[in-house]
Amino acid sequence: MTPQATLIELLGRVGASQGAAVLVNDDELSQWPSAAVAAMKTQRLLTKARPASSAICPGCERDCVMPVHVLPAEGKRPVRAFISCDKRDDTSNVPVDFPKLEQWQATGELIATALANLLGFSELPKAVGSNQWHIGTLKGVKHNSSIKLLAGDGLTLSLAGRAVPLAEVLTIEENALALDKAALIRLVDNPAGDAEAEDLKEIEVSDFGIDEFKKYPVTNAMPSVSASEIRWKFTVIKSEDANEKWWKKMMRNASDNGLKECRVGGGKKGRGGSMWRPDLIAVWLVDRTDKKLEGNMSKNAARASLKKIAGYEETAEDLFPKDE
């Protein structure tokens, strides 16, 4: 079996299990190419699992699968493992070597994390349901796209409106895992159908959940507002369509555009839509005026826009006094 065939087999097992843990014992690993095993362990596609609680009994030729009992170390006697045979009268306790009980595991989460590392993402993937993981946002030359790992009949990458079998872009080369990032970027820059619109919709609809809101409270208990209200209240471009498009572009790449601190929840994603601090948005827009950047607001315009948002009337006056 080649290293790539071994990788394909493991990916297939994890896909068939819907991303749940797949266990591999040392006996099976010893039959796999050492290059494949080393690559999977090094990049944590495989991690150590708990020792097996059952094993094939070595006491006779029947090869019965039996529970393993473990006795703790006692005095000078080390920890011991054995199988208590109830199948034969001439056999009782059969010793079991501990290395025979070692096993390794692969899961959808581990694979998603390995992919995030190969793509250079700094944040960990986020589970979406029981068999999907949002890995991150892949930036192309012309477009960006969210990228997900889906576990079903196999493992599939979903991006730019397309589904790509993971085994087609993930390989083992020179004892290491390699991901064809260039091929994925080409897909991002050539989205299928309404893929770009769907990515924007995902940002709006699935960016922020109530559980994350409780974990990341708003500073000074200032109320946050939805992305749509920010676009509506802070008009930086007269054309409604152009204004909405500009804001979506800015919010979609919040970190790159200096908007990360304006977003509630530390960039976490969940249900309910993205939430933002309008006072920080106003300051950000005025700062863009000073830097002569596209999409900005004067202090007077920022004050007037912020006052339209309930709870920020006094804050608007404090941030942007009329006599300045």
C-alpha positions, 0 to 999 in steps of 0.5 A: 500500500502506498502512502497516498492509498493509506491516506485515502483509506483513512479519510474514507473511514472518517467520512463514513463515520460522519467525522466521529473518531476512527480508531487504528491500533498499532498492529494495523499501523505497523502494516502501513507505510512508515512515511504515511504514519510519520506524516499523519502523526507529525501533523496530528491527523492521527493522535494517541487515543485511550488504550483499547478496553478489549483485545484478541485473546492470545491464549489459544487459536480461537482468537476471541475478542475479550475485555481487558482487565488492568491491575495497577502497580503494586510494590515492585510489580508493574502495572499488568493487563490480562484477559480472564478466559471463560471459554476453556477449562484449562485457561484462566488469566492470559497476560496481554502486552500493553503495546498491543493495546495502544491505539490512535484516532482520527476525527473530522475535527483533527483533519479540519485543524490540520487543514487550517494549519496547512492553509496558514489560518491562525484560528481553530476551525469551528464545528457547524452541526455534527459533521461540518467544520468551518475552516476559515476564509480563503483569499483569492486574487479576485474573490474570497470564500469560506471553506468548510470540511464536510463529512458524509460518504467521504470527506469533502471541501466546500468552497466557492459554490463547489464540492471538492473531494479532500483526497484530490487536494490532500497528499503525502509528499516527502513524508509530510502532508501537502495541500494543493492551496493553489488549486483551491485559490483558483476555485475561489477566483472562479466561483460557481453560480451565486457562491459569492452572494452565499458567502456574504449571506453566511457572514450576515446570518451565521456570524454571532450566537447568543452563547458567544455573546454571553462569553464575550460581553460588550465593553461597558455594557454598550448595546450592539447593533446588527450589520444591516443597521450599521449600513443603514445608519452610516451612509458613506456612499450616496448610492444605496446599493453601492453603500451596502456593497462597500460595507459588506466588503469592509465587514467581510474582511474586518481584520484587514480593514481595521474593523476587528475591534468594532465587532462584538464577540472577538470574531467568533461565529455562531447563529443570529447575525454579526453584531457591531459597536456603532460608537467604534464604527463612528470613530473608525469612519472619522479616522478614515477621513483623517487618513484620506481613505475611501469611505469616511465621515466627518465628525458632524456626520458621524455624530448625526449618524450615531445619534440615530441609534438608540442608547447612543445619543449622549455618546455621540455628543461626547465623542464629537462635540459640536464646538470642534 
